[in-house]
Amino acid sequence: MPKRHFASDNYSGVCPEAWAAMAEANTDHVPAYGNDTWTSQAADLIRGVFETPCEVFFVFNGTAANSLSLSHCTQSYHSVLCHDVAHIEKDECGAPEFFSNGSKVLLLPGEHGRLTPDGVEEAVLRRSDVHYPKPRVVSVTQATEVGTLYTPAELRAIGAMAKKHQLRFHMDGARFANAVAALGVAPREITWQAGVDVLCFGGTKNGTAVGDAVVFFNRDLAREFEYRCKQGGQLCSKMRYLSAPWVGMLKNDVWLRHANHANAMGRLMFDLVAAIPGVRILFPNQVNSVFVDLPKPTIQALWSRGWMFYNFIGEGGCRLMCSWDTTEDDVRTFAKDLAELMPVPN
């Protein structure tokens, strides 16, 4: 049975640097609830990454980060504009609506998982009467749920549109590290310099055990967010176990090195499977994921050989996700099995 799989980058273990930092933090007694030096150091390192003052909060996972930050930006009669395949719509079990006491998520179209400024404006201007949930936030996912990227220019355009219509600008950055690595830009260029108010900065998919960071570039918007974290069950008493791994990841750009590796494995997977007759590519490969359409018998045969991957786009649409610890041998072995199991073209 394969040792590593392609279902999710959440399948991967904790990277050595994050593990070492957690072990180092596991000594003696330190203050609880985030009043420790590890949490302060991690927050300062994040401020250094973005080259700006910002407010940083650590929560257990991405669902909490997205849901609490969105609820902090809205009232219950507001709405959040997002792409129709966005994680906050498809995979949060209604948590954004739950934590905001009913704010509605409004879905917008866009090629390859990306919103457009015109689409945002159309949604804002669609109606302005009291019977309609007033748009208050625009949310983008970087990298998107289908493995594509917003360029800095595209984000600036959405940010300008958000500002024009007095919307908050939220970014779901579960795979933000992969986006930064792939684009080769400074993190500030695709966040606060593009108008982003709050970023949910993912760590678990990049090598930490648990814990994502909510980063408020709009510091006024962060007021009393700590109370929302506590009420939402997200104030970790032994906070150093969430924050210390970030210290290990952010020092010496370890987070970018791991993201670059995952992206490179995604590119190798793309190149190998795209060359197999009968395999249909569904979306461009820009980060660490590859989306392909495969015959149902081939999918079943791969599963029977022990490979794990998700099939959730129609009948045969599959996602192959690479991780910080994916090896070239993993990718080549999978591609070899896929080639063997594909039906012979007529």
ABEGO torsion letter per residue (X at the ends): XBABBAABAAABBBBAAAAAAAAAAABEBBBBGGABAAAAAAAAAAAAAAGBBBBBBBBABAAAAAAAAAAAABBAABBBBBBAABAAAAAAGGAAAAAAGGBBBBBBBEBGGBBBAAAAAAAAAABABAABBBBABBBBBOBBAAGBBBBAAAAAAAAAAAAAAGBBBBBBAAAAAAAAAAAGBBAAAABAAAGBABBBBBAAAAGBABEBBBBBABAAAABGAAAAAAAAGABBABAAAAAAAAAAAABGGAAAAAAAAAAAAAAAAAAAAAABBGBBBABBBABABBBBBBBAAAAAAAAAAGBBBBBABEAABBBBBBBAABBAAAAAAAAAAAAAABBBBX
